[in-house]
């Protein structure tokens, strides 16, 4: 990443330090390394956010096999740039005529995609020897992390372990949502290859109404996708899929009608083998919408009854052990593994008339399917029936936002501000001091009797959840504390200047406005991940990231990590007083 600090070491710095206030004329964070692991559903956007916020080029790591992936940097180019909403290039080289930038060159951030289960394990066992995360051993010198992400909420058992193991080191546990995450039903648009006299011909699903952004357009009614995931619809030639496609067969015109009607393309289901919050959101929705063999409330692993014995290679997608079974999930580690398996390259047939097929179907975060470009995946996603109506929704940020509409933080008024005595209708139940109260569970009754729409929403994309950040109240040094807080506030759109006081777009992460490519400008919406509502941002910031004493005084809850956001290098920042005698994370 471009190092602006290096400029201050040269001749330019001599002129700058000649004035009395030279060192105050910047917003340079102290040098710090922050590391985290967990959810793979949002791993690509987390890494891209770290690359925009911090100085080094931070690869996405995969904890299962020690591999890393270098992701493309984000370039933010609004149609009508302004001083407060400028163009911004997070790359290390000039792109689109824009010089490279980063918010804080002194912050070194790393993220390892281990799955939500791995993130929760590292977070709750902070002070336990041997909790180390590969492939960044240098980033985890003591086996400690500073943050974790999980699509599935922590349990009361997780919290009990935290309170006995991590709390004596790092203070009160923090769990709050940071992303609204749609889970895509992913498939390869090419289902086969046939060898003709003229050569190998690819066979692609014929979608009647393709999405304009190239992400697919294959429609599935609730009864159809429930039938597929409950094992009663096992072939892409099923009449239900034809009916959902406007009465048009999904068969490629170059395919043979007799072959299609008899053999078709068997649907091969692909799921996660690791403890995964993506699986939790997926099974939570299927429980509410489909019934069948899924456990109420969702589970981090697929129930045994819906799995075959098939296990796939995470990198190649090839079958490594066991055997596939119609209507049952084969499994593979990580979202990257699901993407590789579903998108398996079909081998060329060698005999004229021979047809080789790939009918795999899986579930992944929306940043692993088109139109998202960050992961490089070419998978398409199905458009699923909205509620009980006649429309279909793709797994986009806008459709995920609709699914969570009306839900407020615990103990909140209608604007998300702390209201312990009279929370507004739609507030989540529980106390702000309880980390369990902040996560979006499968089925609750919100204050005032408002139903929770998330497990089976009446609007928006139907398989949607939140990805939660797991934090500590106390950190090992002021520099680490400041970096963690700064990164979180950057994600929430509260960081608008970089270390040399150059403007940073407030919505660099969250903007849903369309760019010239027709996709949202913000890092997360561009990749299908939705920002939190303004009410949740208000509730989170005033409780955890600033010391707010006005109104009902949320600072009295003693959950704030730092009293304010650094806006100038001369700012004096204070930690929560409960951390005075603790070593910190």
Secondary structure, 3 states (H helix, E strand, C coil): CCCHHHHHHCHHHHHHCCCCCHHHCCCCCCCEEEEEEECCCCHHHHHHHHHHHECCCCCEEECCCCCEECCCCCEECCCCCCCCCCCEECCCCCECCECECCCECCEEEEEEECCHHHHHHHHHCCCCCCCCCCCCHHHHCCCCCCEEEECCCCCHHHHHHHHHHCHHHHCCEEEEEEEEEEEEEEECCEEEEEEECCEEEEEECCCCCCCCCCCEEEEECHHHHHHHHCCCCCECCCHHHHHHCCCCCCCCCCCCHHHHHHCCCECEEEEECCCCHHHHHHHHHHHHHHCCCCCCCCCCCCCHHHEEEEEECCCCCCEEECCCCCCCEEEECHHHHHHHHHCCCCCCCCCCCCEEECCEEEEEEHHHCCCCCCCCCCCEEEEEECCCCCCEECCCHHHHHHHCCCCECCCECCCCCECCCCCCCCECCCCCCCHHHHCCCCCCECHHHCECCCCCCCCCCCCEEEEEEEEECCCCCHHHHHHHHHHHHHHCCCCCECCCCCECCCCCCCCCCECCCCCECCHHHHCCEECCCHHHHHHHHHHHHCCCCCCCCHHHHCCCCECCCCCCCCCCCCECHHHCCCCCC
